[in-house]
Amino acid sequence: MSPASSRIEAEGQRRERERRCIVSHESESGANLVRFALSPDGVVTPDVAAKLPGRGAWVRADRASIEQAAKKGAFARAFKTQVKVPEGLADSVEALLARRCLDMLGMARRAGAIAAGATQVEAAIRSQPVPVLIEAADGAEEGRERLMSLHIGLWGRPPAAVGCFDAADLGVALGRERVIHACLLQERLAEAWAADIGRLAGFRALVPASWPTPWRSAGLGLGGAEAGSQVQSRGEQGDI
């Protein structure tokens, strides 16, 4: 396995150890939560990679939970001290998760584990079922429907699909000006990526509601202990 492949799997691994959400007070896998830490000056700071040192607090990875934590004083209670909650905290988390997902696509490119462009994606689909088909939200309907229909026609089922990034963002991640069509090629790396895409789904639709049903009919196996590992980062010490 290439260094880039190893890194994206490590980046995508979420801990099997359960954490307690400070809003719902329910325990669940870290794959479904976002960690927060306190900066030296007491500012609540999103730690989407769960690597920052010190005590951490965990919140379910969705906009409503984070907004409630900020509004109802859950961070102050969890950290047992006065804290500063930045305006637009949920928006910041969404942006960080989106950036993390795009960065992982860049690592997949360096590992040779992603196809980009209509020609490469079509060739990949003709070769084998693809784990995840990624389409730019602002791409033309005709092109993406042709690839989806090809996959269903050849393999009898739709692939898991993501359509929540625009062509410019995908282009930056994959070293091009714009990318409309892409697909992941390795199941293990797709599962690692799905862990973070699953958290992003708490903030934005992974597939636009206007797209046809096949785009939402295949799940990504998002989150859950099955996508994690027993590895713990230094940021977990003393977590709430």
MDAnalysis code that builds the backbone (N, CA, C; Angstrom):
import MDAnalysis as mda
import numpy as np

u = mda.Universe.empty(720, n_residues=240, atom_resindex=np.repeat(np.arange(240), 3), trajectory=True)
u.add_TopologyAttr("name", ["N", "CA", "C"] * 240)
u.add_TopologyAttr("resid", np.arange(1, 241))
u.add_TopologyAttr("resname", ["MET", "SER", "PRO", "ALA", "SER", "SER", "ARG", "ILE", "GLU", "ALA", "GLU", "GLY", "GLN", "ARG", "ARG", "GLU", "ARG", "GLU", "ARG", "ARG", "CYS", "ILE", "VAL", "SER", "HIS", "GLU", "SER", "GLU", "SER", "GLY", "ALA", "ASN", "LEU", "VAL", "ARG", "PHE", "ALA", "LEU", "SER", "PRO", "ASP", "GLY", "VAL", "VAL", "THR", "PRO", "ASP", "VAL", "ALA", "ALA", "LYS", "LEU", "PRO", "GLY", "ARG", "GLY", "ALA", "TRP", "VAL", "ARG", "ALA", "ASP", "ARG", "ALA", "SER", "ILE", "GLU", "GLN", "ALA", "ALA", "LYS", "LYS", "GLY", "ALA", "PHE", "ALA", "ARG", "ALA", "PHE", "LYS", "THR", "GLN", "VAL", "LYS", "VAL", "PRO", "GLU", "GLY", "LEU", "ALA", "ASP", "SER", "VAL", "GLU", "ALA", "LEU", "LEU", "ALA", "ARG", "ARG", "CYS", "LEU", "ASP", "MET", "LEU", "GLY", "MET", "ALA", "ARG", "ARG", "ALA", "GLY", "ALA", "ILE", "ALA", "ALA", "GLY", "ALA", "THR", "GLN", "VAL", "GLU", "ALA", "ALA", "ILE", "ARG", "SER", "GLN", "PRO", "VAL", "PRO", "VAL", "LEU", "ILE", "GLU", "ALA", "ALA", "ASP", "GLY", "ALA", "GLU", "GLU", "GLY", "ARG", "GLU", "ARG", "LEU", "MET", "SER", "LEU", "HIS", "ILE", "GLY", "LEU", "TRP", "GLY", "ARG", "PRO", "PRO", "ALA", "ALA", "VAL", "GLY", "CYS", "PHE", "ASP", "ALA", "ALA", "ASP", "LEU", "GLY", "VAL", "ALA", "LEU", "GLY", "ARG", "GLU", "ARG", "VAL", "ILE", "HIS", "ALA", "CYS", "LEU", "LEU", "GLN", "GLU", "ARG", "LEU", "ALA", "GLU", "ALA", "TRP", "ALA", "ALA", "ASP", "ILE", "GLY", "ARG", "LEU", "ALA", "GLY", "PHE", "ARG", "ALA", "LEU", "VAL", "PRO", "ALA", "SER", "TRP", "PRO", "THR", "PRO", "TRP", "ARG", "SER", "ALA", "GLY", "LEU", "GLY", "LEU", "GLY", "GLY", "ALA", "GLU", "ALA", "GLY", "SER", "GLN", "VAL", "GLN", "SER", "ARG", "GLY", "GLU", "GLN", "GLY", "ASP", "ILE"])
u.atoms.positions = np.array([
    [0.849, -1.195, 0.000],
    [0.000, 0.000, 0.000],
    [0.881, 1.240, 0.000],
    [0.535, 2.211, -0.836],
    [1.332, 3.426, -0.947],
    [1.192, 4.275, 0.313],
    [2.175, 5.183, 0.570],
    [2.053, 6.078, 1.728],
    [0.770, 6.891, 1.704],
    [0.347, 7.353, 0.516],
    [-0.891, 8.127, 0.435],
    [-2.094, 7.275, 0.799],
    [-2.101, 6.003, 0.369],
    [-3.205, 5.104, 0.734],
    [-3.247, 4.890, 2.232],
    [-2.086, 4.673, 2.825],
    [-2.031, 4.465, 4.270],
    [-2.537, 5.690, 5.013],
    [-2.193, 6.861, 4.507],
    [-2.588, 8.083, 5.201],
    [-4.083, 8.313, 5.122],
    [-4.675, 8.096, 3.939],
    [-6.104, 8.353, 3.839],
    [-6.879, 7.364, 4.696],
    [-6.411, 6.124, 4.812],
    [-7.093, 5.184, 5.696],
    [-6.961, 5.628, 7.143],
    [-5.775, 6.098, 7.530],
    [-5.592, 6.566, 8.903],
    [-6.447, 7.796, 9.169],
    [-6.512, 8.701, 8.179],
    [-7.331, 9.902, 8.343],
    [-8.805, 9.550, 8.455],
    [-9.214, 8.516, 7.732],
    [-10.619, 8.165, 7.722],
    [-11.068, 7.313, 8.888],
    [-10.127, 6.722, 9.628],
    [-10.500, 5.850, 10.730],
    [-11.108, 6.655, 11.880],
    [-12.233, 6.185, 12.384],
    [-12.863, 6.799, 13.538],
    [-12.810, 5.789, 14.676],
    [-12.716, 6.262, 15.896],
    [-12.566, 5.369, 17.030],
    [-13.830, 4.588, 17.334],
    [-13.647, 3.286, 17.634],
    [-14.781, 2.461, 18.031],
    [-15.279, 2.850, 19.415],
    [-14.411, 3.372, 20.256],
    [-14.800, 3.751, 21.607],
    [-15.941, 4.759, 21.567],
    [-16.960, 4.492, 22.344],
    [-18.113, 5.389, 22.341],
    [-17.834, 6.636, 23.163],
    [-18.442, 7.735, 22.726],
    [-18.358, 9.016, 23.420],
    [-19.773, 9.478, 23.739],
    [-19.887, 10.388, 24.697],
    [-21.191, 10.894, 25.069],
    [-21.380, 12.299, 24.512],
    [-22.431, 12.478, 23.739],
    [-22.760, 13.798, 23.204],
    [-23.197, 14.698, 24.353],
    [-22.644, 15.894, 24.428],
    [-22.947, 16.781, 25.545],
    [-24.322, 17.427, 25.415],
    [-24.975, 17.223, 24.266],
    [-26.329, 17.757, 24.069],
    [-27.373, 16.691, 24.349],
    [-27.265, 15.547, 23.686],
    [-28.262, 14.476, 23.856],
    [-27.970, 13.598, 25.064],
    [-26.708, 13.631, 25.531],
    [-26.234, 12.778, 26.623],
    [-26.312, 11.297, 26.268],
    [-26.373, 11.006, 24.985],
    [-26.361, 9.628, 24.519],
    [-24.956, 9.258, 24.065],
    [-24.595, 7.995, 24.288],
    [-23.286, 7.503, 23.871],
    [-23.374, 6.912, 22.476],
    [-22.395, 7.236, 21.647],
    [-22.335, 6.665, 20.313],
    [-20.915, 6.733, 19.787],
    [-20.691, 6.102, 18.653],
    [-19.364, 6.046, 18.071],
    [-18.848, 7.438, 17.732],
    [-17.526, 7.609, 17.881],
    [-16.914, 8.870, 17.487],
    [-17.095, 9.182, 16.017],
    [-17.455, 8.183, 15.201],
    [-17.700, 8.419, 13.777],
    [-18.895, 9.327, 13.552],
    [-19.773, 9.422, 14.540],
    [-20.994, 10.219, 14.395],
    [-20.920, 11.538, 15.150],
    [-19.757, 11.875, 15.681],
    [-19.609, 13.033, 16.553],
    [-18.506, 13.951, 16.053],
    [-18.516, 15.173, 16.532],
    [-17.435, 16.128, 16.300],
    [-16.840, 16.498, 17.651],
    [-15.535, 16.488, 17.734],
    [-14.837, 16.860, 18.969],
    [-14.572, 18.361, 18.990],
    [-14.689, 18.954, 20.166],
    [-14.342, 20.357, 20.387],
    [-13.315, 20.443, 21.502],
    [-12.399, 21.375, 21.352],
    [-11.390, 21.638, 22.377],
    [-11.460, 23.112, 22.760],
    [-10.762, 23.469, 23.822],
    [-10.669, 24.867, 24.230],
    [-9.305, 25.416, 23.858],
    [-9.299, 26.582, 23.238],
    [-8.033, 27.252, 22.972],
    [-7.479, 27.805, 24.284],
    [-6.213, 28.220, 24.313],
    [-5.639, 28.764, 25.547],
    [-6.425, 29.949, 26.120],
    [-7.128, 30.689, 25.261],
    [-7.903, 31.826, 25.761],
    [-9.386, 31.487, 25.933],
    [-9.694, 30.182, 25.985],
    [-11.045, 29.756, 26.332],
    [-12.059, 29.780, 25.216],
    [-11.607, 29.758, 23.972],
    [-12.532, 29.749, 22.831],
    [-12.827, 28.309, 22.432],
    [-14.105, 27.987, 22.279],
    [-14.506, 26.660, 21.822],
    [-14.056, 26.485, 20.377],
    [-13.254, 25.439, 20.135],
    [-12.601, 25.258, 18.843],
    [-12.942, 23.898, 18.244],
    [-13.501, 23.851, 17.045],
    [-13.773, 22.554, 16.411],
    [-12.474, 21.792, 16.167],
    [-12.499, 20.508, 16.457],
    [-11.334, 19.639, 16.275],
    [-11.796, 18.430, 15.472],
    [-12.060, 18.635, 14.175],
    [-12.688, 17.582, 13.378],
    [-11.774, 16.381, 13.174],
    [-10.468, 16.571, 13.318],
    [-9.531, 15.449, 13.209],
    [-9.292, 14.768, 14.550],
    [-9.852, 15.329, 15.636],
    [-9.692, 14.770, 16.993],
    [-8.225, 14.590, 17.350],
    [-7.437, 15.642, 17.126],
    [-6.003, 15.573, 17.407],
    [-5.513, 16.651, 18.369],
    [-6.338, 17.659, 18.658],
    [-5.866, 18.734, 19.530],
    [-5.677, 18.213, 20.948],
    [-4.662, 18.699, 21.651],
    [-4.408, 18.215, 23.004],
    [-5.420, 18.765, 24.000],
    [-5.435, 18.168, 25.160],
    [-6.274, 18.649, 26.247],
    [-7.640, 18.002, 26.265],
    [-8.448, 18.488, 27.186],
    [-9.789, 17.964, 27.382],
    [-10.658, 18.280, 26.172],
    [-11.520, 17.350, 25.789],
    [-12.393, 17.560, 24.648],
    [-13.842, 17.318, 25.014],
    [-14.744, 17.898, 24.242],
    [-16.176, 17.674, 24.388],
    [-16.708, 17.247, 23.028],
    [-17.651, 16.310, 23.027],
    [-18.148, 15.732, 21.787],
    [-19.622, 16.099, 21.570],
    [-19.962, 16.418, 20.332],
    [-21.333, 16.779, 19.965],
    [-21.698, 16.000, 18.705],
    [-22.957, 15.560, 18.654],
    [-23.422, 14.869, 17.454],
    [-23.148, 15.731, 16.225],
    [-22.725, 15.081, 15.153],
    [-22.309, 15.802, 13.951],
    [-23.507, 16.240, 13.123],
    [-24.230, 17.223, 13.632],
    [-25.280, 17.843, 12.841],
    [-25.466, 19.286, 13.309],
    [-25.981, 20.108, 12.429],
    [-26.099, 21.547, 12.679],
    [-26.955, 21.845, 13.912],
    [-28.092, 21.157, 14.037],
    [-29.010, 21.438, 15.135],
    [-28.357, 21.171, 16.489],
    [-27.605, 20.080, 16.601],
    [-26.976, 19.745, 17.881],
    [-25.924, 20.767, 18.265],
    [-25.117, 21.200, 17.300],
    [-24.066, 22.170, 17.602],
    [-24.674, 23.525, 17.944],
    [-25.703, 23.924, 17.239],
    [-26.355, 25.193, 17.565],
    [-27.003, 25.137, 18.948],
    [-27.560, 23.999, 19.302],
    [-28.146, 23.868, 20.630],
    [-27.081, 23.894, 21.712],
    [-25.947, 23.236, 21.465],
    [-24.848, 23.254, 22.433],
    [-24.379, 24.672, 22.689],
    [-24.299, 25.471, 21.629],
    [-23.852, 26.860, 21.777],
    [-24.891, 27.707, 22.498],
    [-26.165, 27.482, 22.196],
    [-27.242, 28.318, 22.740],
    [-27.551, 27.994, 24.189],
    [-27.471, 26.725, 24.553],
    [-27.909, 26.272, 25.875],
    [-26.785, 26.145, 26.909],
    [-25.591, 26.586, 26.562],
    [-24.498, 26.560, 27.530],
    [-23.893, 25.194, 27.766],
    [-24.061, 24.265, 26.818],
    [-23.547, 22.908, 27.015],
    [-22.027, 22.865, 27.042],
    [-21.365, 23.741, 26.307],
    [-19.904, 23.739, 26.296],
    [-19.354, 24.175, 27.655],
    [-19.939, 25.202, 28.242],
    [-19.483, 25.660, 29.554],
    [-19.659, 24.566, 30.602],
    [-20.780, 23.865, 30.559],
    [-21.010, 22.772, 31.512],
    [-20.032, 21.631, 31.281],
    [-19.770, 21.317, 30.017],
    [-18.881, 20.201, 29.716],
    [-17.443, 20.492, 30.129],
    [-16.979, 21.711, 29.859],
    [-15.603, 22.063, 30.197],
    [-15.468, 22.569, 31.632],
    [-16.617, 22.796, 32.294],
    [-16.646, 23.234, 33.694],
    [-15.883, 24.534, 33.892],
    [-16.087, 25.464, 32.951],
    [-15.449, 26.764, 33.041],
    [-16.168, 27.722, 32.090],
    [-15.890, 29.000, 32.241],
    [-16.418, 29.977, 31.298],
    [-15.757, 29.774, 29.940],
    [-16.553, 29.806, 28.897],
    [-16.007, 29.616, 27.555],
    [-16.550, 30.694, 26.621],
    [-15.862, 30.880, 25.515],
    [-16.322, 31.777, 24.459],
    [-16.724, 30.922, 23.266],
    [-17.980, 31.061, 22.857],
    [-18.476, 30.293, 21.710],
    [-18.533, 31.216, 20.501],
    [-17.743, 30.973, 19.474],
    [-17.733, 31.869, 18.308],
    [-19.081, 31.885, 17.592],
    [-19.410, 33.006, 17.009],
    [-20.593, 33.076, 16.152],
    [-20.403, 32.152, 14.946],
    [-21.485, 31.542, 14.524],
    [-21.416, 30.688, 13.344],
    [-20.592, 29.439, 13.550],
    [-20.623, 28.877, 14.760],
    [-19.798, 27.701, 15.048],
    [-20.174, 26.527, 14.135],
    [-21.462, 26.298, 13.914],
    [-21.884, 25.192, 13.054],
    [-21.400, 25.395, 11.623],
    [-21.413, 26.641, 11.149],
    [-20.906, 26.922, 9.811],
    [-19.416, 26.602, 9.721],
    [-18.682, 26.919, 10.781],
    [-17.245, 26.623, 10.801],
    [-16.992, 25.128, 10.751],
    [-17.802, 24.365, 11.501],
    [-17.649, 22.914, 11.489],
    [-17.931, 22.362, 10.097],
    [-18.992, 22.844, 9.472],
    [-19.308, 22.378, 8.115],
    [-18.148, 22.644, 7.164],
    [-17.591, 23.845, 7.231],
    [-16.486, 24.195, 6.341],
    [-15.270, 23.307, 6.587],
    [-14.975, 23.037, 7.848],
    [-13.825, 22.187, 8.177],
    [-14.041, 20.753, 7.722],
    [-15.255, 20.235, 7.915],
    [-15.535, 18.872, 7.469],
    [-15.463, 18.773, 5.943],
    [-15.996, 19.791, 5.257],
    [-15.933, 19.787, 3.800],
    [-14.489, 19.813, 3.324],
    [-13.672, 20.651, 3.944],
    [-12.269, 20.726, 3.574],
    [-11.557, 19.409, 3.845],
    [-11.889, 18.774, 4.952],
    [-11.273, 17.490, 5.285],
    [-11.627, 16.437, 4.226],
    [-12.896, 16.401, 3.826],
    [-13.318, 15.438, 2.807],
    [-12.603, 15.694, 1.482],
    [-12.474, 16.946, 1.087],
    [-11.794, 17.275, -0.160],
    [-10.303, 16.958, -0.082],
    [-9.695, 17.230, 1.060],
    [-8.279, 16.900, 1.226],
    [-8.048, 15.393, 1.102],
    [-8.993, 14.604, 1.610],
    [-8.864, 13.152, 1.500],
    [-8.983, 12.697, 0.055],
    [-9.789, 13.399, -0.745],
    [-9.831, 13.091, -2.168],
    [-8.479, 13.374, -2.826],
    [-7.829, 14.446, -2.377],
    [-6.496, 14.743, -2.888],
    [-5.510, 13.644, -2.547],
    [-5.615, 13.102, -1.340],
    [-4.746, 11.982, -0.966],
    [-5.060, 10.751, -1.801],
    [-6.346, 10.529, -2.094],
    [-6.723, 9.400, -2.943],
    [-6.126, 9.559, -4.340],
    [-6.106, 10.804, -4.840],
    [-5.478, 11.044, -6.154],
    [-4.013, 10.669, -6.119],
    [-3.301, 11.075, -5.072],
    [-1.876, 10.756, -4.986],
    [-1.641, 9.267, -4.832],
    [-2.633, 8.561, -4.300],
    [-2.521, 7.111, -4.149],
    [-2.960, 6.365, -5.397],
    [-3.411, 7.099, -6.429],
    [-3.909, 6.452, -7.631],
    [-5.220, 5.722, -7.406],
    [-6.013, 6.202, -6.438],
    [-7.234, 5.504, -6.040],
    [-8.491, 6.254, -6.435],
    [-8.371, 7.176, -7.386],
    [-9.544, 7.921, -7.832],
    [-9.414, 8.180, -9.327],
    [-10.520, 8.100, -10.028],
    [-10.569, 8.463, -11.444],
    [-11.299, 9.789, -11.567],
    [-10.828, 10.663, -12.450],
    [-11.436, 11.977, -12.628],
    [-11.620, 12.253, -14.111],
    [-12.763, 12.847, -14.439],
    [-13.084, 13.122, -15.826],
    [-13.983, 12.036, -16.398],
    [-14.846, 12.423, -17.332],
    [-15.854, 11.499, -17.848],
    [-15.232, 10.253, -18.465],
    [-14.135, 10.421, -19.208],
    [-13.522, 9.277, -19.880],
    [-12.967, 8.275, -18.879],
    [-12.236, 8.771, -17.879],
    [-11.665, 7.879, -16.881],
    [-12.739, 7.212, -16.031],
    [-13.773, 7.972, -15.664],
    [-14.833, 7.393, -14.837],
    [-15.592, 6.333, -15.617],
    [-15.878, 6.591, -16.884],
    [-16.571, 5.586, -17.692],
    [-15.742, 4.315, -17.811],
    [-14.439, 4.461, -18.011],
    [-13.568, 3.284, -18.102],
    [-13.563, 2.500, -16.798],
    [-13.552, 3.230, -15.673],
    [-13.563, 2.561, -14.375],
    [-14.857, 1.780, -14.180],
    [-15.984, 2.387, -14.554],
    [-17.284, 1.724, -14.407],
    [-17.355, 0.486, -15.290],
    [-16.816, 0.561, -16.481],
    [-16.847, -0.599, -17.372],
    [-15.959, -1.730, -16.853],
    [-14.966, -1.375, -16.054],
    [-14.045, -2.385, -15.523],
    [-14.611, -3.135, -14.329],
    [-15.292, -2.404, -13.429],
    [-15.815, -3.013, -12.206],
    [-16.799, -2.058, -11.542],
    [-17.649, -2.552, -10.644],
    [-18.506, -1.621, -9.893],
    [-17.636, -0.654, -9.094],
    [-18.005, 0.619, -9.082],
    [-17.200, 1.590, -8.341],
    [-17.821, 1.803, -6.962],
    [-16.995, 1.976, -5.924],
    [-17.533, 2.165, -4.571],
    [-18.334, 3.453, -4.406],
    [-17.831, 4.552, -4.989],
    [-18.503, 5.852, -4.847],
    [-18.370, 6.638, -6.143],
    [-19.475, 7.115, -6.653],
    [-19.491, 8.021, -7.803],
    [-19.665, 9.435, -7.268],
    [-18.758, 10.332, -7.655],
    [-18.766, 11.712, -7.167],
    [-19.072, 12.629, -8.345],
    [-20.121, 13.423, -8.210],
    [-20.537, 14.321, -9.279],
    [-20.618, 15.747, -8.756],
    [-20.130, 16.692, -9.557],
    [-20.208, 18.105, -9.172],
    [-21.664, 18.540, -9.101],
    [-21.997, 19.264, -8.052],
    [-23.379, 19.732, -7.882],
    [-23.807, 20.647, -9.013],
    [-22.854, 21.334, -9.636],
    [-23.168, 22.262, -10.713],
    [-22.856, 21.687, -12.092],
    [-22.694, 20.373, -12.175],
    [-22.459, 19.738, -13.463],
    [-23.757, 19.525, -14.236],
    [-23.620, 19.215, -15.514],
    [-24.783, 19.010, -16.374],
    [-25.459, 17.677, -16.059],
    [-26.779, 17.707, -16.063],
    [-27.552, 16.503, -15.750],
    [-27.264, 15.368, -16.729],
    [-27.145, 15.679, -17.998],
    [-26.984, 14.644, -19.018],
    [-25.760, 13.771, -18.747],
    [-24.646, 14.403, -18.409],
    [-23.411, 13.650, -18.194],
    [-23.487, 12.723, -16.995],
    [-23.989, 13.232, -15.883],
    [-24.033, 12.377, -14.680],
    [-25.064, 11.259, -14.831],
    [-26.187, 11.542, -15.504],
    [-27.197, 10.499, -15.680],
    [-26.688, 9.393, -16.606],
    [-25.866, 9.750, -17.573],
    [-25.290, 8.737, -18.450],
    [-24.386, 7.789, -17.669],
    [-23.583, 8.328, -16.769],
    [-22.696, 7.480, -15.977],
    [-23.476, 6.622, -14.985],
    [-24.500, 7.212, -14.366],
    [-25.318, 6.438, -13.444],
    [-26.027, 5.303, -14.185],
    [-26.603, 5.603, -15.341],
    [-27.307, 4.585, -16.121],
    [-26.349, 3.491, -16.581],
    [-25.127, 3.873, -16.950],
    [-24.129, 2.887, -17.356],
    [-23.824, 1.921, -16.219],
    [-23.632, 2.466, -15.023],
    [-23.314, 1.611, -13.880],
    [-24.479, 0.663, -13.582],
    [-25.690, 1.182, -13.577],
    [-26.861, 0.339, -13.300],
    [-27.016, -0.720, -14.391],
    [-26.807, -0.315, -15.635],
    [-26.956, -1.263, -16.735],
    [-25.940, -2.385, -16.693],
    [-24.695, -2.057, -16.311],
    [-23.640, -3.078, -16.293],
    [-23.669, -3.942, -15.040],
    [-24.002, -3.332, -13.918],
    [-23.828, -4.027, -12.641],
    [-25.135, -4.234, -11.880],
    [-26.250, -3.767, -12.420],
    [-27.548, -4.057, -11.840],
    [-27.906, -3.262, -10.609],
    [-27.119, -2.276, -10.278],
    [-27.397, -1.459, -9.085],
    [-26.691, -0.116, -9.225],
    [-27.214, 0.912, -8.549],
    [-26.513, 2.201, -8.552],
    [-25.336, 2.166, -7.590],
    [-24.299, 2.930, -7.865],
    [-23.221, 3.061, -6.884],
    [-23.635, 4.024, -5.779],
    [-22.946, 3.980, -4.654],
    [-23.089, 5.066, -3.690],
    [-22.679, 6.360, -4.380],
    [-23.353, 7.460, -4.056],
    [-23.131, 8.694, -4.802],
    [-23.022, 9.892, -3.869],
    [-22.196, 10.849, -4.276],
    [-22.023, 12.112, -3.555],
    [-22.100, 13.239, -4.566],
    [-22.897, 14.263, -4.264],
    [-23.021, 15.403, -5.162],
    [-23.099, 16.714, -4.415],
    [-22.294, 16.848, -3.363],
    [-22.401, 18.034, -2.500],
    [-21.249, 19.018, -2.653],
    [-20.365, 18.796, -3.639],
    [-19.274, 19.738, -3.896],
    [-19.419, 20.284, -5.310],
    [-18.990, 21.517, -5.515],
    [-19.066, 22.051, -6.869],
    [-17.799, 21.708, -7.646],
    [-17.829, 21.975, -8.946],
    [-16.741, 21.568, -9.822],
    [-15.423, 22.245, -9.474],
    [-15.491, 23.495, -9.035],
    [-14.257, 24.209, -8.688],
    [-13.595, 23.589, -7.463],
    [-14.391, 23.256, -6.443],
    [-13.820, 22.646, -5.238],
    [-13.223, 21.277, -5.546],
    [-13.920, 20.475, -6.338],
    [-13.375, 19.177, -6.725],
    [-12.098, 19.353, -7.549],
    [-12.080, 20.390, -8.385],
    [-10.888, 20.650, -9.173],
    [-9.681, 20.979, -8.315],
    [-9.866, 21.810, -7.308],
    [-8.759, 22.144, -6.403],
    [-8.250, 20.878, -5.711],
    [-9.160, 20.038, -5.250],
    [-8.772, 18.818, -4.545],
    [-8.012, 17.852, -5.444],
    [-8.390, 17.830, -6.721],
    [-7.834, 16.827, -7.634],
    [-6.825, 17.401, -8.624],
    [-6.363, 18.621, -8.361],
    [-5.277, 19.179, -9.150],
    [-5.661, 19.617, -10.547],
    [-6.932, 20.011, -10.730],
    [-7.402, 20.484, -12.019],
    [-8.160, 21.791, -11.818],
    [-8.494, 22.438, -12.936],
    [-9.264, 23.680, -12.811],
    [-10.677, 23.378, -12.335],
    [-11.313, 22.395, -12.961],
    [-12.658, 21.963, -12.594],
    [-12.761, 20.459, -12.793],
    [-13.518, 19.810, -11.932],
    [-13.798, 18.384, -12.101],
    [-15.312, 18.186, -11.964],
    [-15.921, 17.598, -12.969],
    [-17.359, 17.341, -12.954],
    [-17.655, 15.912, -12.492],
    [-16.866, 14.958, -12.976],
    [-17.099, 13.541, -12.694],
    [-15.859, 12.936, -12.049],
    [-16.070, 12.123, -11.016],
    [-14.977, 11.394, -10.385],
    [-15.553, 10.149, -9.723],
    [-14.687, 9.199, -9.442],
    [-15.126, 8.035, -8.675],
    [-13.944, 7.461, -7.917],
    [-14.215, 6.991, -6.714],
    [-13.210, 6.290, -5.942],
    [-13.098, 4.869, -6.466],
    [-11.883, 4.316, -6.408],
    [-11.611, 3.030, -7.037],
    [-11.369, 1.907, -6.043],
    [-11.083, 2.244, -4.796],
    [-10.743, 1.217, -3.805],
    [-11.767, 1.228, -2.678],
    [-12.320, 0.076, -2.378],
    [-13.368, -0.035, -1.368],
    [-12.893, 0.440, -0.001],
    [-11.690, 0.066, 0.395],
    [-11.203, 0.425, 1.733],
    [-11.038, 1.930, 1.879],
    [-10.536, 2.572, 0.848],
    [-10.380, 4.022, 0.915],
    [-11.734, 4.714, 0.851],
    [-12.657, 4.132, 0.100],
    [-14.010, 4.694, 0.055],
    [-14.670, 4.627, 1.426],
    [-14.470, 3.529, 2.148],
    [-15.035, 3.404, 3.486],
    [-14.422, 4.426, 4.437],
    [-13.116, 4.658, 4.302],
    [-12.461, 5.659, 5.141],
    [-13.009, 7.047, 4.852],
    [-13.194, 7.359, 3.577],
    [-13.738, 8.666, 3.191],
    [-15.179, 8.816, 3.657],
    [-15.930, 7.708, 3.595],
    [-17.345, 7.754, 3.970],
    [-17.548, 8.150, 5.421],
    [-16.591, 7.842, 6.285],
    [-16.737, 8.210, 7.691],
    [-16.874, 9.721, 7.846],
    [-16.079, 10.475, 7.103],
    [-16.163, 11.937, 7.214],
    [-17.278, 12.516, 6.372],
    [-17.555, 11.915, 5.231],
    [-18.717, 12.354, 4.454],
    [-19.988, 12.157, 5.269],
    [-20.034, 11.086, 6.073],
    [-21.194, 10.844, 6.927],
    [-21.411, 11.962, 7.924],
    [-20.329, 12.500, 8.457],
    [-20.473, 13.632, 9.380],
    [-20.902, 14.894, 8.632],
    [-20.391, 15.102, 7.433],
    [-20.784, 16.273, 6.652],
    [-22.273, 16.229, 6.321],
    [-22.834, 15.026, 6.235],
    [-24.260, 14.889, 5.910],
    [-25.161, 15.519, 6.965],
    [-24.633, 15.775, 8.153],
    [-25.413, 16.456, 9.173],
    [-25.532, 17.958, 8.934],
    [-24.849, 18.456, 7.890],
    [-24.832, 19.892, 7.619],
    [-25.305, 20.240, 6.207],
    [-25.178, 19.311, 5.296],
    [-25.628, 19.559, 3.924],
    [-26.053, 18.227, 3.299],
    [-26.988, 18.315, 2.357],
    [-27.425, 17.108, 1.657],
    [-26.282, 16.579, 0.799],
    [-26.003, 15.286, 0.903],
    [-24.929, 14.709, 0.101],
    [-25.301, 14.640, -1.375],
    [-26.592, 14.573, -1.655],
    [-27.089, 14.576, -3.027],
    [-28.228, 15.582, -3.102],
    [-28.208, 16.514, -4.063],
    [-29.298, 17.486, -4.169],
    [-30.656, 16.807, -4.278],
    [-31.655, 17.381, -3.627],
    [-32.992, 16.792, -3.616],
    [-33.604, 16.713, -5.004],
    [-33.145, 17.544, -5.917],
    [-33.705, 17.565, -7.263],
    [-33.199, 16.420, -8.133],
    [-32.152, 15.713, -7.694],
    [-31.620, 14.624, -8.499],
    [-32.515, 13.394, -8.370],
    [-32.581, 12.527, -9.391],
    [-33.472, 11.363, -9.350],
    [-33.141, 10.384, -8.232],
    [-34.107, 9.543, -7.922],
    [-34.008, 8.596, -6.809],
    [-32.749, 7.730, -6.820],
    [-32.294, 7.184, -7.958],
    [-31.114, 6.310, -7.924],
    [-29.902, 6.911, -7.243],
    [-29.817, 8.248, -7.258],
    [-28.664, 8.881, -6.632],
    [-28.706, 8.758, -5.108],
    [-29.872, 8.505, -4.552],
    [-29.976, 8.378, -3.096],
    [-30.317, 6.965, -2.649],
    [-30.351, 6.004, -3.596],
    [-30.830, 4.670, -3.253],
    [-29.740, 3.739, -2.765],
    [-28.487, 4.130, -2.875],
    [-27.380, 3.293, -2.391],
    [-26.650, 4.024, -1.286],
    [-26.582, 3.417, -0.124],
    [-25.922, 4.053, 1.016],
    [-24.417, 3.955, 0.921],
    [-23.742, 4.738, 1.759],
    [-22.278, 4.748, 1.785],
    [-21.716, 3.944, 2.946],
    [-22.567, 3.274, 3.724],
    [-22.067, 2.605, 4.916],
    [-21.469, 3.613, 5.873],
    [-22.156, 4.758, 6.028],
    [-21.581, 5.894, 6.739],
    [-21.466, 5.644, 8.218],
    [-20.352, 6.072, 8.775],
    [-20.188, 6.095, 10.227],
    [-20.242, 4.718, 10.849],
    [-20.385, 4.712, 12.173],
    [-20.523, 3.458, 12.894],
    [-19.186, 2.843, 13.237],
    [-19.220, 1.925, 14.188],
    [-17.994, 1.313, 14.679],
    [-17.283, 0.512, 13.601],
    [-18.054, -0.004, 12.611],
    [-17.432, -0.828, 11.590],
    [-16.428, -0.053, 10.764],
    [-16.527, 1.268, 10.758],
    [-15.593, 2.091, 9.984],
    [-14.422, 2.553, 10.820],
    [-14.376, 2.178, 12.071],
    [-13.364, 2.711, 12.965],
    [-12.243, 1.750, 13.274],
    [-11.511, 2.067, 14.320],
    [-10.414, 1.224, 14.776],
    [-10.219, 1.474, 16.257],
    [-9.288, 0.746, 16.842],
    [-9.009, 0.917, 18.252],
    [-7.969, 2.003, 18.508],
    [-7.457, 2.609, 17.422],
    [-6.402, 3.604, 17.579],
    [-6.951, 4.847, 18.285],
    [-6.197, 5.374, 19.225],
    [-6.580, 6.595, 19.919],
    [-5.515, 7.647, 19.693],
    [-5.961, 8.870, 19.453],
    [-5.021, 9.972, 19.277],
    [-4.776, 10.641, 20.617],
    [-3.756, 11.477, 20.674],
    [-3.440, 12.140, 21.927],
    [-4.536, 13.085, 22.343],
    [-5.370, 13.543, 21.382],
    [-6.448, 14.447, 21.696],
    [-7.537, 13.809, 22.520],
    [-7.564, 12.466, 22.652],
    [-8.642, 11.821, 23.365],
    [-8.434, 11.795, 24.875],
    [-7.256, 12.077, 25.320],
    [-6.979, 11.998, 26.742],
    [-7.866, 12.976, 27.519],
    [-8.607, 12.474, 28.476],
    [-9.422, 13.338, 29.316],
    [-10.656, 13.855, 28.644],
    [-11.071, 13.255, 27.533],
    [-12.255, 13.726, 26.829],
    [-13.503, 13.471, 27.648],
    [-14.531, 14.283, 27.361],
    [-15.791, 14.209, 28.071],
    [-16.697, 13.209, 27.377],
])
